[in-house]
Amino acid sequence: MPGMDSKPTPQSIVDALTAVQRDIVACGPTSFDEAKAIPTGLFSCGEIWESDSGDEWLVWEPTALGARVRDLL
């Protein structure tokens, strides 16, 4: 069937976002709870490790799709 495996477009994702989700996408998630509140595939999670202090941080980077969605907000 045509369209069965079609992926949502960046515009259709933007159109479906709530105001809270738009804020999360615009600024990037700051926690796993925020990341779970937005459509999957918009951000990827990475880790930064500071070798001198041993501190670690999680960072959320927009994927190509996430960047396109963010540009449309």
C-alpha positions as CSV (number, residue, x, y, z in Angstrom):
1,M,0.0,0.0,0.0
2,P,1.3,3.4,-0.8
3,G,2.3,5.6,2.1
4,M,2.5,2.7,4.6
5,D,6.2,3.2,5.2
6,S,6.3,6.9,4.8
7,K,8.0,9.0,7.5
8,P,6.5,12.2,8.8
9,T,7.8,15.3,7.3
10,P,9.4,18.0,9.4
11,Q,6.4,20.3,8.8
12,S,3.9,17.5,9.9
13,I,6.0,17.0,13.1
14,V,5.9,20.8,13.8
15,D,2.2,20.9,13.2
16,A,1.6,18.1,15.7
17,L,3.8,19.5,18.5
18,T,2.1,21.0,21.6
19,A,3.3,24.3,23.0
20,V,5.4,22.4,25.7
21,Q,6.9,20.2,23.1
22,R,7.8,23.2,20.9
23,D,9.7,24.7,23.8
24,I,11.6,21.5,24.4
25,V,12.5,21.2,20.7
26,A,13.5,24.8,20.5
27,C,15.9,24.7,23.5
28,G,16.8,21.0,23.4
29,P,15.9,18.5,26.1
30,T,17.7,18.8,29.4
31,S,16.6,15.4,30.8
32,F,15.4,12.0,29.8
33,D,11.8,13.0,30.8
34,E,11.9,15.9,28.4
35,A,13.4,13.7,25.7
36,K,10.5,11.2,26.2
37,A,8.0,14.0,25.8
38,I,8.9,14.8,22.2
39,P,8.8,12.6,19.1
40,T,11.7,10.2,18.8
41,G,14.5,10.8,16.4
42,L,14.8,14.6,16.9
43,F,17.8,14.5,19.2
44,S,20.5,12.1,20.1
45,C,22.1,11.8,23.5
46,G,25.8,11.9,24.0
47,E,28.2,12.1,26.8
48,I,31.0,14.6,27.6
49,W,33.8,13.5,30.0
50,E,36.2,15.9,31.5
51,S,39.5,14.1,31.9
52,D,41.0,16.4,34.5
53,S,38.1,16.3,36.9
54,G,36.4,13.1,35.9
55,D,33.0,14.9,35.6
56,E,30.5,13.6,33.0
57,W,27.7,15.5,31.3
58,L,24.9,14.3,29.0
59,V,24.3,16.4,26.0
60,W,21.4,16.4,23.6
61,E,22.3,17.1,20.0
62,P,19.7,17.6,17.3
63,T,19.7,15.0,14.5
64,A,19.3,16.1,10.9
65,L,15.6,15.8,11.3
66,G,15.6,17.6,14.6
67,A,17.5,20.5,13.1
68,R,15.0,20.8,10.2
69,V,12.0,20.7,12.7
70,R,13.7,23.3,14.9
71,D,14.3,25.5,11.9
72,L,10.5,25.5,11.2
73,L,9.5,26.5,14.7
